[in-house]
Each structure stands twice: as C-alpha cells, then as structure tokens.
Amino acid sequence: MIGHWSTWKAFPDAKRGGHVDAPIGPGVYEVCLNTTGEQVAFGYAANVAHALANVIPANPRGWPFFRKARPRYQISDLEYRTCPAGTLADARSAAEQLVGRRQAMWRRFSPALRP
C-alpha cells in the first residue's frame, strides 16, 4: 500500500540542527532544484530518511594536497518530497510505475521522437 506525496520541503541546515522530515520506513523520494524544477534524485528505499540524508552533498574536506570537486548543487537550492509505502516491494513497484509514466510522457512530447 502506498501513501500520498508530501508537500515540497526545503532541506534543513544541518549546521543549525535541522532534520529531514521523511518516513523512517520504506517509500519513494524525489529531490528537485527549487528554481527550475530539475530532478536531482529519485528512487525508493527501505529507509527514506536515510536515503535523503545521503543525497545531501558531503562537506568538501579532503587532503590538503588534493582539491575535492565542489558539489553541483547547494543544499539551499534543493527541495524534496516523499511518499511512504507499506513495504519495500510496494515502494519499488510505485517507483517503477512513476518512471514508466515519465518515460512515456517524454516519448509522447519529445520532438525528436515524433514521426
């Protein structure tokens, strides 16, 4: 059984003690850029809160001799939404259905693929 999508939420600032508001159990998640709506991450997980915490760019600390690549997106530019599921299998099937719908829409509206 799958629930309803949550509203879009901004990622909290971890330096100020903010926490990701997401299900600890199975579900589907989507992360987008808040200015353009570009999808940054999408998937299903047994623990949605943990999966979203891994989406957040890590602190770019490394060896002093090597420069780590800067993250592509700033955490303040990202927003997320979640959809809880009863089981991991439900979450997987919901994610696969959503991906299938998205691909069908791209095929339908893509000018390059039209006859």
MDAnalysis code that builds the backbone (N, CA, C; Angstrom):
import MDAnalysis as mda
import numpy as np

u = mda.Universe.empty(345, n_residues=115, atom_resindex=np.repeat(np.arange(115), 3), trajectory=True)
u.add_TopologyAttr("name", ["N", "CA", "C"] * 115)
u.add_TopologyAttr("resid", np.arange(1, 116))
u.add_TopologyAttr("resname", ["MET", "ILE", "GLY", "HIS", "TRP", "SER", "THR", "TRP", "LYS", "ALA", "PHE", "PRO", "ASP", "ALA", "LYS", "ARG", "GLY", "GLY", "HIS", "VAL", "ASP", "ALA", "PRO", "ILE", "GLY", "PRO", "GLY", "VAL", "TYR", "GLU", "VAL", "CYS", "LEU", "ASN", "THR", "THR", "GLY", "GLU", "GLN", "VAL", "ALA", "PHE", "GLY", "TYR", "ALA", "ALA", "ASN", "VAL", "ALA", "HIS", "ALA", "LEU", "ALA", "ASN", "VAL", "ILE", "PRO", "ALA", "ASN", "PRO", "ARG", "GLY", "TRP", "PRO", "PHE", "PHE", "ARG", "LYS", "ALA", "ARG", "PRO", "ARG", "TYR", "GLN", "ILE", "SER", "ASP", "LEU", "GLU", "TYR", "ARG", "THR", "CYS", "PRO", "ALA", "GLY", "THR", "LEU", "ALA", "ASP", "ALA", "ARG", "SER", "ALA", "ALA", "GLU", "GLN", "LEU", "VAL", "GLY", "ARG", "ARG", "GLN", "ALA", "MET", "TRP", "ARG", "ARG", "PHE", "SER", "PRO", "ALA", "LEU", "ARG", "PRO"])
u.atoms.positions = np.array([
    [0.851, -1.179, 0.000],
    [0.000, 0.000, 0.000],
    [0.893, 1.237, 0.000],
    [0.538, 2.166, -0.836],
    [1.334, 3.387, -0.984],
    [0.519, 4.572, -0.484],
    [1.187, 5.538, 0.135],
    [0.513, 6.723, 0.657],
    [0.468, 7.841, -0.375],
    [0.268, 9.048, 0.096],
    [0.219, 10.227, -0.761],
    [1.545, 10.974, -0.669],
    [1.864, 11.725, -1.730],
    [3.077, 12.534, -1.729],
    [2.958, 13.638, -0.689],
    [4.034, 13.912, -0.023],
    [4.081, 15.041, 0.908],
    [4.210, 16.329, 0.102],
    [4.122, 17.443, 0.774],
    [4.360, 18.723, 0.102],
    [5.873, 18.873, -0.099],
    [6.257, 19.770, -0.991],
    [7.679, 20.026, -1.212],
    [8.242, 20.719, 0.013],
    [9.412, 20.270, 0.449],
    [10.064, 20.825, 1.638],
    [11.513, 21.164, 1.302],
    [11.989, 22.238, 1.892],
    [13.396, 22.613, 1.709],
    [14.263, 21.744, 2.623],
    [15.469, 21.437, 2.166],
    [16.386, 20.691, 3.021],
    [16.789, 21.560, 4.198],
    [16.802, 20.992, 5.400],
    [17.197, 21.778, 6.576],
    [18.709, 21.971, 6.619],
    [19.117, 22.993, 7.328],
    [20.541, 23.268, 7.506],
    [21.051, 22.407, 8.661],
    [21.933, 21.473, 8.367],
    [22.452, 20.559, 9.385],
    [23.290, 21.292, 10.428],
    [23.891, 22.416, 10.040],
    [24.706, 23.175, 10.990],
    [23.851, 23.788, 12.094],
    [22.590, 24.024, 11.787],
    [21.679, 24.601, 12.780],
    [20.850, 23.539, 13.487],
    [21.138, 22.284, 13.221],
    [20.446, 21.191, 13.905],
    [19.146, 20.770, 13.249],
    [18.985, 21.094, 11.982],
    [17.767, 20.710, 11.274],
    [17.773, 19.231, 10.911],
    [16.591, 18.664, 10.772],
    [16.449, 17.261, 10.427],
    [15.552, 17.119, 9.202],
    [15.802, 16.089, 8.419],
    [14.968, 15.788, 7.267],
    [13.662, 15.188, 7.777],
    [12.553, 15.734, 7.325],
    [11.235, 15.245, 7.722],
    [10.774, 14.219, 6.696],
    [11.097, 12.943, 6.940],
    [10.792, 11.877, 5.993],
    [10.493, 10.592, 6.758],
    [9.778, 9.660, 6.120],
    [9.493, 8.381, 6.780],
    [10.772, 7.603, 7.074],
    [10.793, 6.961, 8.217],
    [11.937, 6.124, 8.574],
    [11.797, 4.762, 7.904],
    [10.613, 4.429, 7.454],
    [10.356, 3.158, 6.790],
    [10.477, 3.271, 5.280],
    [9.924, 2.286, 4.562],
    [10.026, 2.264, 3.101],
    [9.189, 3.338, 2.429],
    [9.629, 3.729, 1.243],
    [8.894, 4.731, 0.483],
    [9.667, 5.203, -0.733],
    [9.096, 6.205, -1.395],
    [9.670, 6.795, -2.606],
    [10.033, 8.241, -2.292],
    [11.115, 8.720, -2.885],
    [11.529, 10.111, -2.667],
    [11.890, 10.757, -3.994],
    [11.792, 12.089, -4.019],
    [12.173, 12.870, -5.191],
    [12.830, 14.153, -4.699],
    [13.958, 14.500, -5.292],
    [14.686, 15.722, -4.950],
    [14.813, 16.554, -6.219],
    [14.434, 17.824, -6.133],
    [14.480, 18.717, -7.290],
    [15.173, 20.023, -6.928],
    [15.603, 20.711, -7.952],
    [16.156, 22.052, -7.815],
    [14.971, 23.001, -7.666],
    [14.961, 23.821, -6.628],
    [13.771, 24.633, -6.357],
    [13.566, 25.784, -7.339],
    [14.580, 26.179, -8.083],
    [14.415, 27.287, -9.021],
    [13.881, 26.833, -10.374],
    [14.351, 25.677, -10.862],
    [13.963, 25.227, -12.195],
    [13.083, 23.988, -12.193],
    [13.036, 23.269, -11.091],
    [12.274, 22.027, -11.037],
    [13.028, 20.838, -11.602],
    [14.301, 21.013, -11.949],
    [15.119, 19.919, -12.480],
    [15.240, 18.816, -11.437],
    [14.997, 17.583, -11.860],
    [15.076, 16.457, -10.935],
    [16.535, 16.119, -10.669],
    [16.901, 16.072, -9.394],
    [18.267, 15.785, -8.990],
    [18.393, 14.333, -8.556],
    [17.380, 13.816, -7.855],
    [17.409, 12.433, -7.388],
    [15.983, 11.906, -7.307],
    [15.839, 10.605, -7.565],
    [14.553, 9.946, -7.478],
    [14.827, 8.484, -7.183],
    [14.041, 7.899, -6.308],
    [14.241, 6.484, -6.033],
    [13.350, 5.983, -4.932],
    [13.570, 4.735, -4.571],
    [12.854, 4.126, -3.457],
    [13.890, 3.591, -2.485],
    [13.479, 3.437, -1.249],
    [14.418, 2.968, -0.235],
    [13.672, 2.305, 0.911],
    [14.374, 1.462, 1.633],
    [13.809, 0.838, 2.824],
    [13.713, 1.849, 3.961],
    [14.579, 2.859, 3.936],
    [14.571, 3.925, 4.925],
    [14.720, 5.248, 4.163],
    [13.613, 5.924, 3.926],
    [13.612, 7.131, 3.101],
    [14.429, 8.246, 3.746],
    [14.331, 8.399, 5.046],
    [15.074, 9.454, 5.737],
    [16.579, 9.258, 5.546],
    [17.037, 8.024, 5.637],
    [18.462, 7.733, 5.459],
    [18.886, 7.994, 4.008],
    [18.040, 7.607, 3.062],
    [18.358, 7.841, 1.645],
    [18.458, 9.335, 1.342],
    [17.546, 10.136, 1.901],
    [17.598, 11.584, 1.679],
    [18.822, 12.202, 2.343],
    [19.219, 11.678, 3.486],
    [20.421, 12.191, 4.141],
    [21.660, 11.931, 3.289],
    [21.645, 10.857, 2.494],
    [22.780, 10.557, 1.621],
    [22.779, 11.392, 0.349],
    [21.649, 12.007, 0.014],
    [21.568, 12.872, -1.158],
    [22.250, 14.200, -0.890],
    [22.236, 14.624, 0.359],
    [22.827, 15.906, 0.741],
    [24.326, 15.864, 0.462],
    [24.873, 16.872, -0.234],
    [26.309, 16.872, -0.531],
    [27.142, 16.860, 0.743],
    [28.180, 16.052, 0.718],
    [29.068, 15.949, 1.876],
    [29.920, 17.208, 2.004],
    [30.461, 17.400, 3.193],
    [31.350, 18.519, 3.453],
    [32.629, 18.324, 2.630],
    [33.000, 19.284, 1.783],
    [34.144, 19.080, 0.883],
    [35.489, 19.213, 1.581],
    [35.745, 18.372, 2.549],
    [37.052, 18.364, 3.213],
    [37.841, 17.184, 2.678],
    [39.067, 17.381, 2.471],
    [39.908, 16.305, 1.952],
    [41.348, 16.563, 2.323],
    [42.196, 15.883, 1.666],
    [43.604, 16.108, 1.893],
    [43.964, 17.517, 1.470],
    [44.953, 18.101, 2.112],
    [45.325, 19.459, 1.721],
    [45.971, 19.521, 0.332],
    [46.467, 18.385, -0.183],
    [47.136, 18.402, -1.472],
    [46.175, 18.185, -2.647],
    [44.992, 17.682, -2.355],
    [44.022, 17.409, -3.398],
    [42.785, 18.267, -3.182],
    [42.295, 18.824, -4.254],
    [41.058, 19.606, -4.165],
    [39.905, 18.698, -4.541],
    [38.945, 18.623, -3.670],
    [37.753, 17.840, -3.980],
    [36.855, 18.657, -4.882],
    [36.123, 17.980, -5.710],
    [35.176, 18.659, -6.584],
    [34.060, 19.281, -5.738],
    [33.675, 20.474, -6.120],
    [32.580, 21.124, -5.411],
    [31.276, 20.447, -5.781],
    [30.334, 20.378, -4.840],
    [29.055, 19.778, -5.191],
    [28.357, 20.580, -6.284],
    [27.608, 19.885, -7.124],
    [26.941, 20.538, -8.243],
    [25.842, 21.478, -7.773],
    [25.196, 21.128, -6.670],
    [24.088, 21.929, -6.143],
    [24.343, 22.296, -4.690],
    [23.911, 23.460, -4.320],
    [23.965, 23.868, -2.920],
    [22.743, 23.296, -2.217],
    [22.875, 22.961, -0.962],
    [21.768, 22.367, -0.210],
    [20.578, 23.325, -0.121],
    [20.854, 24.618, -0.133],
    [19.765, 25.600, -0.044],
    [18.962, 25.674, -1.344],
    [19.490, 25.112, -2.441],
    [18.796, 25.130, -3.736],
    [17.937, 23.894, -3.964],
    [17.953, 22.948, -3.029],
    [17.235, 21.692, -3.219],
    [15.980, 21.621, -2.361],
    [14.978, 20.918, -2.884],
    [13.773, 20.619, -2.120],
    [13.404, 19.165, -2.386],
    [12.638, 18.585, -1.484],
    [12.319, 17.172, -1.592],
    [10.866, 16.919, -1.224],
    [10.378, 15.760, -1.679],
    [9.077, 15.269, -1.246],
    [9.177, 13.759, -1.127],
    [8.308, 13.182, -0.310],
    [8.358, 11.757, -0.051],
    [6.963, 11.152, -0.157],
    [6.940, 9.859, -0.347],
    [5.693, 9.108, -0.401],
    [5.926, 7.805, 0.360],
    [5.285, 7.627, 1.515],
    [5.515, 6.409, 2.297],
    [4.858, 5.190, 1.649],
    [5.405, 4.029, 1.931],
    [4.862, 2.766, 1.415],
    [4.800, 1.756, 2.552],
    [3.961, 0.755, 2.379],
    [3.817, -0.281, 3.393],
    [5.012, -1.215, 3.440],
    [5.505, -1.576, 2.266],
    [6.658, -2.478, 2.176],
    [7.624, -1.950, 1.121],
    [8.815, -2.511, 1.124],
    [9.808, -2.125, 0.127],
    [9.346, -2.538, -1.277],
    [8.657, -3.666, -1.382],
    [8.143, -4.111, -2.681],
    [7.114, -3.116, -3.225],
    [6.257, -2.582, -2.354],
    [5.290, -1.564, -2.778],
    [6.007, -0.307, -3.263],
    [7.040, 0.092, -2.546],
    [7.807, 1.281, -2.924],
    [8.489, 1.057, -4.271],
    [9.071, -0.119, -4.482],
    [9.739, -0.429, -5.738],
    [8.750, -0.393, -6.901],
    [7.591, -0.998, -6.726],
    [6.615, -1.025, -7.814],
    [6.082, 0.377, -8.107],
    [5.860, 1.205, -7.079],
    [5.401, 2.578, -7.288],
    [6.459, 3.393, -8.028],
    [7.724, 3.231, -7.652],
    [8.809, 3.958, -8.321],
    [8.923, 3.527, -9.779],
    [8.809, 2.237, -10.052],
    [8.881, 1.750, -11.426],
    [7.718, 2.282, -12.262],
    [6.528, 2.346, -11.676],
    [5.373, 2.897, -12.396],
    [5.578, 4.375, -12.712],
    [6.108, 5.121, -11.744],
    [6.342, 6.543, -11.973],
    [7.397, 6.765, -13.057],
    [8.447, 5.965, -13.056],
    [9.483, 6.081, -14.082],
    [8.890, 5.734, -15.451],
    [8.063, 4.705, -15.503],
    [7.422, 4.327, -16.763],
    [6.522, 5.425, -17.296],
    [5.754, 6.053, -16.421],
    [4.890, 7.165, -16.841],
    [5.717, 8.336, -17.353],
    [6.811, 8.637, -16.664],
    [7.666, 9.755, -17.065],
    [8.296, 9.484, -18.431],
    [8.754, 8.260, -18.657],
    [9.353, 7.916, -19.947],
    [8.321, 7.971, -21.061],
    [7.104, 7.521, -20.779],
    [6.044, 7.578, -21.786],
    [5.722, 9.023, -22.144],
    [5.727, 9.888, -21.155],
    [5.456, 11.295, -21.412],
    [6.574, 11.914, -22.249],
    [7.821, 11.573, -21.944],
    [8.947, 12.087, -22.733],
    [8.840, 11.627, -24.183],
    [8.474, 10.354, -24.372],
    [8.331, 9.851, -25.740],
    [7.203, 10.568, -26.468],
    [6.131, 10.850, -25.752],
    [4.970, 11.485, -26.377],
    [5.248, 12.920, -26.794],
    [5.952, 13.659, -25.931],
    [6.130, 15.087, -26.171],
    [7.497, 15.465, -26.727],
    [8.363, 14.503, -26.952],
    [9.686, 14.817, -27.480],
    [9.622, 15.041, -28.992],
    [10.078, 16.195, -29.476],
    [10.031, 16.451, -30.913],
    [10.955, 15.537, -31.712],
    [12.038, 15.078, -31.113],
    [12.988, 14.226, -31.824],
    [12.420, 12.837, -32.089],
    [11.484, 12.393, -31.270],
    [10.947, 11.048, -31.408],
    [9.641, 10.989, -32.184],
    [9.136, 12.115, -32.614],
    [7.893, 12.124, -33.381],
    [8.146, 11.696, -34.817],
    [7.189, 10.981, -35.423],
    [7.373, 10.542, -36.816],
    [7.271, 11.682, -37.798],
])
